[in-house]
Amino acid sequence: MDPYAIIVKPHVTEKTMNLIDQNNELTFVVNRESNKNSIKRAIEQLYDVKVEKVNTHISSKGIKLAYIKLTEEEDAEDIAVKMGVF
């Protein structure tokens, strides 16, 4: 599947901004049919980073969120700046 079809957009809230700073995690709205492996491959292809783990959550509004924890070598804040979150 195309990485652009899997990753819909970054999810930016006060909580996700804290996750970037404290846990080296990024949060994205993803396609509802995507699984953790496809999300991991899409993030690694699009942003050229190494992903440690992926957690997913379907919100009460029916939106699937993916919490992407990056490896220690990667910096989530740098990726967020490149995406225009800051």
NORGIGI-V382366 format. One record per helix or strand of 3 or more residues. SS is the DSSP state (~ for helix, > for strand). FROM is the first residue (numbers start at 1). TO is the last residue. If there is no record, write none. Layout:
BEGIN
SS|FROM|TO + SS|FROM|TO
END
This chain:
BEGIN
~|3|6 + >|7|10 + ~|14|23 + >|25|30 + ~|36|47 + >|51|58 + >|64|70 + ~|76|83
END
